[in-house]
Amino acid sequence: MKKNILVLFTIISLYLFGCGYNFSDYSEELSGNYFFRGEGGECNDILPHRGGYEIPGEVLSYNYNHDFIIASQKPGGCGPYDNRPKYKEGKQATYYWIIVHAQKLVVGPMNKTEFENAKLKYNVPADLELKPVD
């Protein structure tokens, strides 16, 4: 009986403290039906609660206000996404995104120049700056 309890305890411990459960998971409610999900490493993404387009992992930085979400991201292997974007500059480059709530529009992936131009086009406030993921 003691051996069975020890085996069961070992299995549960491995599950909880091994790869089965990650105590570093973090989420933050953003604006417009979106949330940030941080699971560490490549598994940091921005997802809609229901319907919509996601910004897949690895999100490096982001910020938001009532009207917009902005993010920088590198292609990662976090999980099955509904819509895999095409990365025209390869998987090592950093890409940028803007979610425009009023138009229900997700713009990206973009390079830095395209991002700066899109911020002007959609009137993203200059003080809305990217903040690194903790």
Secondary structure as GFF3:
##gff-version 3
##sequence-region A 1 134
A	DSSP	alpha_helix	2	17	.	.	.	ID=ss1
A	DSSP	beta_strand	26	29	.	.	.	ID=ss2
A	DSSP	beta_strand	34	38	.	.	.	ID=ss3
A	DSSP	beta_strand	44	48	.	.	.	ID=ss4
A	DSSP	beta_strand	59	64	.	.	.	ID=ss5
A	DSSP	beta_strand	68	73	.	.	.	ID=ss6
A	DSSP	beta_strand	95	100	.	.	.	ID=ss7
A	DSSP	three_ten_helix	101	103	.	.	.	ID=ss8
A	DSSP	beta_strand	105	110	.	.	.	ID=ss9
A	DSSP	alpha_helix	112	121	.	.	.	ID=ss10
A	DSSP	beta_strand	131	132	.	.	.	ID=ss11
###
